[in-house]
Amino acid sequence: MSFGKAATKVRFLFLCVCAVVLFVYLIWGIDILWSVK
């Protein structure tokens, strides 16, 4: 496991990207729901 630190960094970046995408998706979905009403 010589690439342990690199894998951890990649996993951390991946989690950050996923969190941002989910956050934007939620806000976008709420915005669409409010505009429909």
CHARMM internal coordinates of N, CA and C (Angstrom, degrees):
IC EDIT
DIST 1 N 1 CA 1.4696
DIST 1 CA 1 C 1.5223
ANGL 1 N 1 CA 1 C 110.10
DIST 1 C 2 N 1.3236
ANGL 1 CA 1 C 2 N 116.55
DIHE 1 N 1 CA 1 C 2 N 59.20
DIST 2 N 2 CA 1.4630
ANGL 1 C 2 N 2 CA 119.59
DIHE 1 CA 1 C 2 N 2 CA 179.47
DIST 2 CA 2 C 1.5321
ANGL 2 N 2 CA 2 C 111.38
DIHE 1 C 2 N 2 CA 2 C -76.27
DIST 2 C 3 N 1.3321
ANGL 2 CA 2 C 3 N 116.76
DIHE 2 N 2 CA 2 C 3 N -18.35
DIST 3 N 3 CA 1.4734
ANGL 2 C 3 N 3 CA 119.89
DIHE 2 CA 2 C 3 N 3 CA -179.99
DIST 3 CA 3 C 1.5311
ANGL 3 N 3 CA 3 C 111.12
DIHE 2 C 3 N 3 CA 3 C -101.31
DIST 3 C 4 N 1.3237
ANGL 3 CA 3 C 4 N 116.06
DIHE 3 N 3 CA 3 C 4 N 30.20
DIST 4 N 4 CA 1.4665
ANGL 3 C 4 N 4 CA 119.79
DIHE 3 CA 3 C 4 N 4 CA -178.40
DIST 4 CA 4 C 1.5195
ANGL 4 N 4 CA 4 C 112.27
DIHE 3 C 4 N 4 CA 4 C -63.22
DIST 4 C 5 N 1.3536
ANGL 4 CA 4 C 5 N 116.47
DIHE 4 N 4 CA 4 C 5 N -46.74
DIST 5 N 5 CA 1.4692
ANGL 4 C 5 N 5 CA 119.55
DIHE 4 CA 4 C 5 N 5 CA -178.55
DIST 5 CA 5 C 1.5239
ANGL 5 N 5 CA 5 C 110.61
DIHE 4 C 5 N 5 CA 5 C -65.87
DIST 5 C 6 N 1.3257
ANGL 5 CA 5 C 6 N 116.48
DIHE 5 N 5 CA 5 C 6 N -41.31
DIST 6 N 6 CA 1.4664
ANGL 5 C 6 N 6 CA 119.87
DIHE 5 CA 5 C 6 N 6 CA -179.96
DIST 6 CA 6 C 1.5247
ANGL 6 N 6 CA 6 C 110.20
DIHE 5 C 6 N 6 CA 6 C -63.38
DIST 6 C 7 N 1.3373
ANGL 6 CA 6 C 7 N 116.16
DIHE 6 N 6 CA 6 C 7 N -42.21
DIST 7 N 7 CA 1.4633
ANGL 6 C 7 N 7 CA 119.78
DIHE 6 CA 6 C 7 N 7 CA -179.74
DIST 7 CA 7 C 1.5271
ANGL 7 N 7 CA 7 C 110.11
DIHE 6 C 7 N 7 CA 7 C -64.41
DIST 7 C 8 N 1.3337
ANGL 7 CA 7 C 8 N 116.54
DIHE 7 N 7 CA 7 C 8 N -39.15
DIST 8 N 8 CA 1.4683
ANGL 7 C 8 N 8 CA 119.88
DIHE 7 CA 7 C 8 N 8 CA 178.92
DIST 8 CA 8 C 1.5218
ANGL 8 N 8 CA 8 C 109.95
DIHE 7 C 8 N 8 CA 8 C -64.20
DIST 8 C 9 N 1.3353
ANGL 8 CA 8 C 9 N 116.69
DIHE 8 N 8 CA 8 C 9 N -41.50
DIST 9 N 9 CA 1.4697
ANGL 8 C 9 N 9 CA 120.48
DIHE 8 CA 8 C 9 N 9 CA -179.76
DIST 9 CA 9 C 1.5215
ANGL 9 N 9 CA 9 C 110.34
DIHE 8 C 9 N 9 CA 9 C -64.42
DIST 9 C 10 N 1.3353
ANGL 9 CA 9 C 10 N 116.02
DIHE 9 N 9 CA 9 C 10 N -44.33
DIST 10 N 10 CA 1.4680
ANGL 9 C 10 N 10 CA 119.99
DIHE 9 CA 9 C 10 N 10 CA 179.62
DIST 10 CA 10 C 1.5238
ANGL 10 N 10 CA 10 C 110.16
DIHE 9 C 10 N 10 CA 10 C -62.92
DIST 10 C 11 N 1.3401
ANGL 10 CA 10 C 11 N 116.03
DIHE 10 N 10 CA 10 C 11 N -42.51
DIST 11 N 11 CA 1.4650
ANGL 10 C 11 N 11 CA 119.76
DIHE 10 CA 10 C 11 N 11 CA 179.95
DIST 11 CA 11 C 1.5278
ANGL 11 N 11 CA 11 C 110.34
DIHE 10 C 11 N 11 CA 11 C -63.90
DIST 11 C 12 N 1.3376
ANGL 11 CA 11 C 12 N 116.99
DIHE 11 N 11 CA 11 C 12 N -40.03
DIST 12 N 12 CA 1.4667
ANGL 11 C 12 N 12 CA 121.22
DIHE 11 CA 11 C 12 N 12 CA 179.27
DIST 12 CA 12 C 1.5269
ANGL 12 N 12 CA 12 C 110.18
DIHE 11 C 12 N 12 CA 12 C -63.86
DIST 12 C 13 N 1.3468
ANGL 12 CA 12 C 13 N 116.57
DIHE 12 N 12 CA 12 C 13 N -45.21
DIST 13 N 13 CA 1.4648
ANGL 12 C 13 N 13 CA 120.31
DIHE 12 CA 12 C 13 N 13 CA 178.26
DIST 13 CA 13 C 1.5213
ANGL 13 N 13 CA 13 C 110.19
DIHE 12 C 13 N 13 CA 13 C -61.94
DIST 13 C 14 N 1.3367
ANGL 13 CA 13 C 14 N 116.30
DIHE 13 N 13 CA 13 C 14 N -42.60
DIST 14 N 14 CA 1.4627
ANGL 13 C 14 N 14 CA 120.67
DIHE 13 CA 13 C 14 N 14 CA 179.92
DIST 14 CA 14 C 1.5232
ANGL 14 N 14 CA 14 C 110.60
DIHE 13 C 14 N 14 CA 14 C -61.15
DIST 14 C 15 N 1.3511
ANGL 14 CA 14 C 15 N 116.51
DIHE 14 N 14 CA 14 C 15 N -42.68
DIST 15 N 15 CA 1.4673
ANGL 14 C 15 N 15 CA 120.24
DIHE 14 CA 14 C 15 N 15 CA 178.96
DIST 15 CA 15 C 1.5239
ANGL 15 N 15 CA 15 C 110.68
DIHE 14 C 15 N 15 CA 15 C -64.33
DIST 15 C 16 N 1.3246
ANGL 15 CA 15 C 16 N 117.16
DIHE 15 N 15 CA 15 C 16 N -40.88
DIST 16 N 16 CA 1.4702
ANGL 15 C 16 N 16 CA 120.83
DIHE 15 CA 15 C 16 N 16 CA 178.84
DIST 16 CA 16 C 1.5243
ANGL 16 N 16 CA 16 C 110.24
DIHE 15 C 16 N 16 CA 16 C -61.97
DIST 16 C 17 N 1.3296
ANGL 16 CA 16 C 17 N 116.60
DIHE 16 N 16 CA 16 C 17 N -45.35
DIST 17 N 17 CA 1.4668
ANGL 16 C 17 N 17 CA 120.19
DIHE 16 CA 16 C 17 N 17 CA 179.69
DIST 17 CA 17 C 1.5263
ANGL 17 N 17 CA 17 C 110.20
DIHE 16 C 17 N 17 CA 17 C -62.58
DIST 17 C 18 N 1.3294
ANGL 17 CA 17 C 18 N 116.73
DIHE 17 N 17 CA 17 C 18 N -43.51
DIST 18 N 18 CA 1.4676
ANGL 17 C 18 N 18 CA 120.46
DIHE 17 CA 17 C 18 N 18 CA 179.30
DIST 18 CA 18 C 1.5238
ANGL 18 N 18 CA 18 C 110.56
DIHE 17 C 18 N 18 CA 18 C -61.81
DIST 18 C 19 N 1.3259
ANGL 18 CA 18 C 19 N 117.43
DIHE 18 N 18 CA 18 C 19 N -41.87
DIST 19 N 19 CA 1.4615
ANGL 18 C 19 N 19 CA 121.39
DIHE 18 CA 18 C 19 N 19 CA -179.62
DIST 19 CA 19 C 1.5235
ANGL 19 N 19 CA 19 C 110.35
DIHE 18 C 19 N 19 CA 19 C -63.18
DIST 19 C 20 N 1.3335
ANGL 19 CA 19 C 20 N 116.99
DIHE 19 N 19 CA 19 C 20 N -43.81
DIST 20 N 20 CA 1.4674
ANGL 19 C 20 N 20 CA 120.79
DIHE 19 CA 19 C 20 N 20 CA 179.97
DIST 20 CA 20 C 1.5233
ANGL 20 N 20 CA 20 C 110.27
DIHE 19 C 20 N 20 CA 20 C -64.31
DIST 20 C 21 N 1.3390
ANGL 20 CA 20 C 21 N 116.33
DIHE 20 N 20 CA 20 C 21 N -44.06
DIST 21 N 21 CA 1.4703
ANGL 20 C 21 N 21 CA 119.97
DIHE 20 CA 20 C 21 N 21 CA -179.95
DIST 21 CA 21 C 1.5270
ANGL 21 N 21 CA 21 C 110.58
DIHE 20 C 21 N 21 CA 21 C -61.99
DIST 21 C 22 N 1.3414
ANGL 21 CA 21 C 22 N 116.92
DIHE 21 N 21 CA 21 C 22 N -44.38
DIST 22 N 22 CA 1.4672
ANGL 21 C 22 N 22 CA 120.36
DIHE 21 CA 21 C 22 N 22 CA 178.97
DIST 22 CA 22 C 1.5225
ANGL 22 N 22 CA 22 C 110.47
DIHE 21 C 22 N 22 CA 22 C -62.72
DIST 22 C 23 N 1.3304
ANGL 22 CA 22 C 23 N 117.27
DIHE 22 N 22 CA 22 C 23 N -42.29
DIST 23 N 23 CA 1.4647
ANGL 22 C 23 N 23 CA 122.22
DIHE 22 CA 22 C 23 N 23 CA -179.65
DIST 23 CA 23 C 1.5299
ANGL 23 N 23 CA 23 C 110.56
DIHE 22 C 23 N 23 CA 23 C -60.69
DIST 23 C 24 N 1.3500
ANGL 23 CA 23 C 24 N 115.87
DIHE 23 N 23 CA 23 C 24 N -48.95
DIST 24 N 24 CA 1.4705
ANGL 23 C 24 N 24 CA 120.39
DIHE 23 CA 23 C 24 N 24 CA 179.78
DIST 24 CA 24 C 1.5248
ANGL 24 N 24 CA 24 C 110.17
DIHE 23 C 24 N 24 CA 24 C -63.66
DIST 24 C 25 N 1.3435
ANGL 24 CA 24 C 25 N 116.45
DIHE 24 N 24 CA 24 C 25 N -40.85
DIST 25 N 25 CA 1.4628
ANGL 24 C 25 N 25 CA 121.03
DIHE 24 CA 24 C 25 N 25 CA 179.98
DIST 25 CA 25 C 1.5297
ANGL 25 N 25 CA 25 C 110.89
DIHE 24 C 25 N 25 CA 25 C -61.23
DIST 25 C 26 N 1.3395
ANGL 25 CA 25 C 26 N 116.43
DIHE 25 N 25 CA 25 C 26 N -43.15
DIST 26 N 26 CA 1.4685
ANGL 25 C 26 N 26 CA 120.50
DIHE 25 CA 25 C 26 N 26 CA 179.13
DIST 26 CA 26 C 1.5232
ANGL 26 N 26 CA 26 C 110.99
DIHE 25 C 26 N 26 CA 26 C -63.99
DIST 26 C 27 N 1.3379
ANGL 26 CA 26 C 27 N 117.09
DIHE 26 N 26 CA 26 C 27 N -47.84
DIST 27 N 27 CA 1.4684
ANGL 26 C 27 N 27 CA 120.71
DIHE 26 CA 26 C 27 N 27 CA -179.15
DIST 27 CA 27 C 1.5249
ANGL 27 N 27 CA 27 C 110.13
DIHE 26 C 27 N 27 CA 27 C -62.57
DIST 27 C 28 N 1.3498
ANGL 27 CA 27 C 28 N 116.45
DIHE 27 N 27 CA 27 C 28 N -42.11
DIST 28 N 28 CA 1.4553
ANGL 27 C 28 N 28 CA 121.35
DIHE 27 CA 27 C 28 N 28 CA 179.53
DIST 28 CA 28 C 1.5297
ANGL 28 N 28 CA 28 C 110.04
DIHE 27 C 28 N 28 CA 28 C -62.89
DIST 28 C 29 N 1.3331
ANGL 28 CA 28 C 29 N 116.56
DIHE 28 N 28 CA 28 C 29 N -44.27
DIST 29 N 29 CA 1.4663
ANGL 28 C 29 N 29 CA 120.75
DIHE 28 CA 28 C 29 N 29 CA 179.72
DIST 29 CA 29 C 1.5181
ANGL 29 N 29 CA 29 C 111.39
DIHE 28 C 29 N 29 CA 29 C -63.41
DIST 29 C 30 N 1.3368
ANGL 29 CA 29 C 30 N 117.80
DIHE 29 N 29 CA 29 C 30 N -43.70
DIST 30 N 30 CA 1.4695
ANGL 29 C 30 N 30 CA 120.99
DIHE 29 CA 29 C 30 N 30 CA 178.46
DIST 30 CA 30 C 1.5241
ANGL 30 N 30 CA 30 C 109.53
DIHE 29 C 30 N 30 CA 30 C -63.33
DIST 30 C 31 N 1.3300
ANGL 30 CA 30 C 31 N 117.23
DIHE 30 N 30 CA 30 C 31 N -41.40
DIST 31 N 31 CA 1.4631
ANGL 30 C 31 N 31 CA 121.44
DIHE 30 CA 30 C 31 N 31 CA 179.38
DIST 31 CA 31 C 1.5254
ANGL 31 N 31 CA 31 C 110.26
DIHE 30 C 31 N 31 CA 31 C -60.53
DIST 31 C 32 N 1.3377
ANGL 31 CA 31 C 32 N 117.22
DIHE 31 N 31 CA 31 C 32 N -43.60
DIST 32 N 32 CA 1.4664
ANGL 31 C 32 N 32 CA 121.06
DIHE 31 CA 31 C 32 N 32 CA 179.45
DIST 32 CA 32 C 1.5273
ANGL 32 N 32 CA 32 C 109.82
DIHE 31 C 32 N 32 CA 32 C -65.50
DIST 32 C 33 N 1.3413
ANGL 32 CA 32 C 33 N 116.90
DIHE 32 N 32 CA 32 C 33 N -42.75
DIST 33 N 33 CA 1.4680
ANGL 32 C 33 N 33 CA 120.03
DIHE 32 CA 32 C 33 N 33 CA 179.27
DIST 33 CA 33 C 1.5245
ANGL 33 N 33 CA 33 C 110.75
DIHE 32 C 33 N 33 CA 33 C -60.53
DIST 33 C 34 N 1.3245
ANGL 33 CA 33 C 34 N 117.19
DIHE 33 N 33 CA 33 C 34 N -42.72
DIST 34 N 34 CA 1.4645
ANGL 33 C 34 N 34 CA 120.22
DIHE 33 CA 33 C 34 N 34 CA -179.33
DIST 34 CA 34 C 1.5270
ANGL 34 N 34 CA 34 C 110.88
DIHE 33 C 34 N 34 CA 34 C -67.81
DIST 34 C 35 N 1.3397
ANGL 34 CA 34 C 35 N 117.56
DIHE 34 N 34 CA 34 C 35 N -37.07
DIST 35 N 35 CA 1.4686
ANGL 34 C 35 N 35 CA 119.88
DIHE 34 CA 34 C 35 N 35 CA -178.83
DIST 35 CA 35 C 1.5250
ANGL 35 N 35 CA 35 C 110.74
DIHE 34 C 35 N 35 CA 35 C -71.26
DIST 35 C 36 N 1.3522
ANGL 35 CA 35 C 36 N 117.53
DIHE 35 N 35 CA 35 C 36 N -25.71
DIST 36 N 36 CA 1.4683
ANGL 35 C 36 N 36 CA 120.50
DIHE 35 CA 35 C 36 N 36 CA 179.25
DIST 36 CA 36 C 1.5277
ANGL 36 N 36 CA 36 C 110.01
DIHE 35 C 36 N 36 CA 36 C -71.46
DIST 36 C 37 N 1.3381
ANGL 36 CA 36 C 37 N 116.77
DIHE 36 N 36 CA 36 C 37 N -36.05
DIST 37 N 37 CA 1.4674
ANGL 36 C 37 N 37 CA 120.25
DIHE 36 CA 36 C 37 N 37 CA -176.46
DIST 37 CA 37 C 1.5144
ANGL 37 N 37 CA 37 C 113.46
DIHE 36 C 37 N 37 CA 37 C -67.19
END
COOR INIT
IC SEED 1 N 1 CA 1 C
IC BUILD
